[in-house]
Amino acid sequence: MRALAFILALTAAGPAVALSCMQADPQADFRRAAADDRSWIVVDGEMRFDEDLLPKTDLGAQAPRDAVEIPARIEGQGLSKEGFTIPFDRDITLRATCAGPWCASPASDTRYLAFLLKEGDGYVALASPCPGNLHPNPAPEALDAVQTCMQGGPCAER
């Protein structure tokens, strides 16, 4: 009986899985965007969208899932060499992705330092389960660091 209980205990324990992400780094996002052949802009603003449309984390979903595109709006200031001085108030697309069972979970009605990809006539905010491209409630130091990058100053790696 003990042997059966031991075997059942071993088989009941599922595999331990976790998502390993790098620390969020706005300067790394700036360097990545600057090196990309595609066009990017940086905006400090509040993003609004319907959170019910976000994909849900599902630990049973191991197969790749398609990205979910959600209508969103950002209102704030775009980055120029002079700082966050360009008014930005427009509809964008929030593209939320999953990595296996883990899915992006940005929050609506939240201020973001957002790296937006230019696609066609619009912009796309890329949200993944790991931090990057969307930095919620940015500290003044993060905004200053990205502005320094834009001005050609040091854009250091952490």
C-alpha positions in Angstrom: 0.0 0.0 0.0 2.9 2.4 0.8 4.5 1.6 -2.5 1.2 2.5 -4.3 0.9 5.8 -2.4 4.5 6.6 -3.2 4.0 5.9 -7.0 0.8 7.9 -7.0 2.5 10.8 -5.3 5.3 10.8 -7.9 3.0 10.7 -10.9 0.7 13.3 -9.5 3.4 15.9 -9.4 3.5 17.7 -12.7 6.6 19.2 -14.2 7.9 22.4 -12.6 7.8 25.2 -15.2 8.6 28.8 -15.0 9.1 31.7 -17.4 12.6 33.3 -17.1 12.7 36.9 -18.2 15.4 39.6 -18.4 14.9 42.7 -16.2 13.1 45.5 -17.9 15.5 48.0 -19.4 14.2 51.1 -21.3 17.8 51.8 -22.5 18.1 48.3 -24.0 14.7 48.8 -25.7 16.0 52.1 -27.1 19.2 50.5 -28.5 17.2 47.6 -29.9 14.7 50.0 -31.6 17.6 52.2 -32.9 19.3 49.2 -34.5 16.1 47.9 -36.1 15.4 48.5 -39.8 11.8 49.2 -38.9 10.6 52.6 -37.6 9.9 53.1 -33.9 8.8 56.0 -31.7 8.9 56.5 -27.9 5.9 57.8 -26.1 5.3 58.7 -22.4 1.6 58.5 -22.0 -1.5 56.8 -20.6 -2.8 53.8 -22.5 -6.4 52.7 -22.5 -7.9 49.5 -23.9 -10.4 46.7 -23.0 -8.5 44.4 -20.7 -11.1 41.7 -21.2 -9.7 41.2 -24.7 -6.2 40.2 -23.4 -5.2 36.6 -23.9 -5.4 34.6 -20.6 -2.6 32.7 -19.0 -3.3 29.0 -19.3 -0.8 26.6 -17.8 -2.3 23.8 -19.9 -1.6 25.6 -23.1 1.9 24.6 -24.3 1.4 25.0 -28.0 2.1 28.4 -29.6 -0.8 30.8 -29.7 -1.5 33.6 -32.2 -1.0 37.2 -31.0 -4.1 39.1 -30.0 -4.6 42.5 -31.5 -6.5 44.9 -29.3 -7.7 48.5 -30.2 -6.0 50.9 -27.8 -5.3 54.6 -27.4 -2.3 56.4 -26.0 -2.4 60.0 -24.9 0.9 61.7 -23.9 4.1 63.0 -25.3 6.4 61.6 -27.9 10.2 61.8 -27.6 12.3 64.2 -29.6 15.9 65.4 -29.1 14.5 68.1 -26.8 12.7 65.6 -24.6 9.1 64.4 -24.4 7.7 67.4 -26.3 5.6 66.0 -29.2 1.9 65.8 -28.4 0.7 62.2 -29.0 -3.0 61.3 -28.8 -4.1 58.6 -31.1 -5.5 55.1 -31.6 -2.9 52.3 -31.8 -2.9 48.5 -31.8 -1.9 46.6 -28.7 -0.4 43.3 -29.9 -0.4 40.9 -26.9 1.5 37.7 -27.2 1.9 34.5 -25.2 5.0 32.4 -24.5 3.6 28.9 -24.0 1.1 29.2 -21.1 2.2 32.7 -20.1 0.6 35.8 -21.7 1.2 39.5 -21.7 -0.8 41.3 -19.0 -0.6 45.1 -19.5 -3.0 47.2 -17.5 -5.4 49.8 -19.0 -5.6 53.3 -17.7 -1.9 53.2 -16.9 1.0 55.5 -17.8 3.6 53.8 -19.9 7.0 54.6 -21.4 6.0 52.9 -24.7 8.2 51.9 -27.6 5.8 51.8 -30.5 6.4 50.1 -33.8 5.3 51.9 -37.0 3.2 49.6 -39.2 1.4 51.0 -42.2 -0.4 54.2 -41.2 -0.4 53.3 -37.5 1.5 52.3 -34.5 1.7 49.0 -32.5 2.5 48.5 -28.9 4.1 45.0 -28.5 3.3 43.3 -25.2 4.8 40.0 -24.2 4.9 38.0 -21.0 8.4 39.4 -20.3 8.9 43.1 -19.7 10.0 45.3 -22.5 8.6 47.8 -25.0 6.0 48.8 -22.4 7.3 50.2 -19.1 4.4 50.9 -16.7 4.6 54.0 -14.4 8.1 55.0 -15.5 10.4 56.6 -13.0 11.8 60.0 -13.9 15.2 58.4 -14.1 14.0 56.0 -16.9 12.5 58.9 -18.9 15.8 60.9 -18.5 17.9 57.9 -19.5 15.9 57.4 -22.7 16.1 61.1 -23.5 19.9 60.9 -23.1 19.9 58.0 -25.5 17.9 60.1 -28.0 20.3 63.0 -27.7 23.2 60.7 -28.5 24.5 60.5 -25.0 25.5 57.4 -23.1 22.9 54.7 -23.5 24.4 52.2 -21.1 23.7 48.5 -20.7 22.7 47.5 -17.2 
